[in-house]
Amino acid sequence: MAAALPTGRQGRMLALGLLVLAAIVVWLGVAAPLMDLYDAQTAKLAQRLALADRMAALAAEVPDLKTRAAAVPANNGTATFEGATDALAGATLQSQLQSLAATAGATLSSMETLTAEQSGPYRRIGVKLSISAPLPVLAQLLAQIDQARPPMLVDDLQIHGSPIVLPGIAASALDVGFTVYGFRSGSAP
């Protein structure tokens, strides 16, 4: 068998070729996957270190934020709805929305009080409304809600119908549904 192997220059070239082939197999089978794994782990470590730095910076801000929150004056009643319970504050919100809708000229189709939720030191109260109104009336109502005191937030606005007004044709009513939120001081009973 050894006599069948090439010798001389041809034998050296074959040995060199086999060595290069073995090196390529080792590189592709072992070294390259290990280097890819190392790079992936390095990237993951860098990401976790950045997250840890960010979290440490946020944690360092907590005492300052607590001090600033304690320095805020107590609620003077202009930022929240009054009421000893969520139901009373929700009723106040409903009556204010009814008067705003009447002032704007919108027709209330339905009004539903939502379950109050704790949000920090406040209770978030909400009312889901369905109204029918032309686009200018809707715009006026939303502007009044935006300027109302105590402040109210509009969420989940859905408008159905055609807001296009053609010359000589009265504006068609839009069917509009949205949720209005307000806040009251205190925690759940």
C-alpha positions in Angstrom: 0.0 0.0 0.0 2.8 2.4 0.8 4.4 1.6 -2.5 1.2 3.0 -4.2 1.5 6.5 -2.6 3.2 9.1 -4.8 6.6 10.2 -3.8 8.7 13.3 -4.6 7.1 16.5 -5.6 3.8 14.9 -6.4 3.7 13.3 -2.9 4.5 16.6 -1.2 1.7 18.4 -3.1 -0.8 15.6 -2.2 0.3 15.9 1.5 -0.1 19.6 1.4 -3.5 19.4 -0.2 -4.7 16.9 2.4 -3.3 19.2 5.1 -5.2 22.2 3.7 -8.4 20.1 3.4 -8.1 18.9 7.0 -7.5 22.6 8.1 -10.6 23.7 6.2 -12.7 20.9 7.8 -11.5 21.8 11.3 -12.1 25.5 10.6 -15.7 25.0 9.3 -16.6 22.3 11.8 -15.1 23.6 15.0 -13.4 27.0 14.9 -16.1 29.0 13.0 -19.0 27.8 15.1 -17.1 28.5 18.3 -16.2 32.0 17.1 -19.9 32.7 16.2 -21.0 31.4 19.7 -18.4 33.7 21.3 -19.6 36.7 19.3 -23.2 36.0 20.2 -22.4 35.7 23.9 -20.4 38.9 23.8 -23.3 40.8 22.2 -25.7 39.4 24.8 -23.3 40.4 27.6 -23.0 43.9 26.2 -26.8 44.2 26.0 -27.2 43.0 29.6 -24.6 45.4 30.8 -26.3 48.3 29.1 -29.6 47.3 30.6 -28.0 47.0 34.0 -26.5 50.5 33.7 -29.9 51.9 32.6 -31.7 50.3 35.5 -29.1 51.6 38.0 -29.5 55.1 36.6 -33.3 54.9 37.0 -32.9 53.5 40.5 -30.7 56.4 41.4 -33.4 58.8 40.3 -36.0 57.4 42.7 -35.1 59.3 45.9 -35.1 62.6 43.9 -38.5 61.8 42.4 -39.9 60.9 45.8 -38.6 64.2 47.2 -40.2 66.1 44.3 -43.5 64.3 44.6 -43.6 65.1 48.3 -43.0 68.8 47.5 -46.1 69.0 45.2 -48.9 70.8 47.0 -52.0 68.8 48.0 -54.8 68.6 45.6 -56.9 71.8 45.6 -59.9 70.1 43.8 -59.2 71.5 40.4 -57.3 68.5 39.1 -59.7 65.8 40.2 -63.4 65.1 40.3 -64.9 65.4 43.8 -66.7 62.5 45.4 -66.3 60.2 48.3 -66.7 57.2 46.1 -66.0 56.2 42.5 -69.8 56.2 41.8 -70.2 59.8 43.0 -67.2 61.0 41.0 -68.4 59.1 38.0 -71.8 60.7 38.3 -70.1 64.1 38.3 -68.2 63.2 35.2 -71.4 62.0 33.5 -73.3 65.1 34.3 -70.5 67.3 33.1 -70.3 65.4 29.8 -74.1 65.6 29.4 -73.9 69.4 29.8 -71.0 69.7 27.4 -72.8 67.6 24.8 -75.9 69.7 25.2 -73.9 72.9 24.8 -72.2 71.6 21.7 -75.5 70.4 20.2 -74.6 66.7 20.1 -77.2 64.0 20.7 -76.2 61.4 23.3 -77.1 57.9 22.1 -75.7 56.1 25.2 -73.5 56.6 28.2 -71.9 53.8 30.2 -69.9 54.2 33.4 -66.7 52.1 33.4 -65.1 50.4 36.4 -62.7 52.7 38.2 -59.1 51.7 38.4 -56.3 52.6 40.8 -53.6 54.7 39.1 -50.9 55.8 41.6 -52.5 57.9 44.3 -55.6 58.5 42.1 -58.6 56.6 40.9 -59.3 56.7 37.2 -63.0 56.9 36.4 -64.3 56.6 33.0 -67.5 57.0 30.9 -68.0 55.4 27.4 -70.1 57.6 25.2 -72.0 57.1 21.9 -73.2 60.3 20.2 -74.6 61.3 16.9 -73.4 64.7 15.6 -72.1 66.4 12.4 -68.4 66.9 12.2 -68.4 70.6 13.3 -70.4 69.7 16.4 -68.1 66.8 17.2 -65.1 69.1 16.9 -66.7 71.6 19.2 -67.5 68.9 21.8 -64.0 67.5 21.7 -62.6 71.0 22.1 -64.8 71.6 25.1 -63.7 68.3 26.7 -60.1 69.3 26.1 -60.6 72.6 27.9 -62.8 71.3 30.7 -61.9 71.5 34.4 -61.2 69.1 36.0 -59.2 67.8 33.1 -60.6 64.9 31.1 -58.9 62.6 28.6 -60.5 61.2 25.5 -59.5 57.6 24.4 -60.7 55.0 21.9 -62.3 57.5 19.5 -64.2 55.8 16.7 -66.0 57.7 14.0 -68.4 56.1 11.6 -70.2 57.8 8.7 -69.2 60.3 6.1 -67.7 63.6 7.3 -67.8 65.1 3.8 -70.1 68.1 3.6 -71.3 69.0 0.1 -72.4 72.5 -0.8 -76.2 73.0 -0.4 -76.6 69.8 1.6 -76.9 69.8 5.4 -74.0 68.1 7.2 -74.8 64.4 7.9 -74.6 63.1 11.4 -71.6 60.9 12.3 -71.9 58.0 14.7 -69.2 58.5 17.2 -68.0 56.4 20.2 -65.3 57.3 22.6 -64.2 56.9 26.2 -63.6 59.9 28.5 -61.5 59.5 31.6 -61.1 61.6 34.7 -59.4 61.2 38.0 -60.4 61.4 41.7 -58.2 61.5 44.7 -58.0 58.5 47.0 -57.7 54.8 46.8 -60.3 52.0 46.5 -62.7 51.7 49.4 
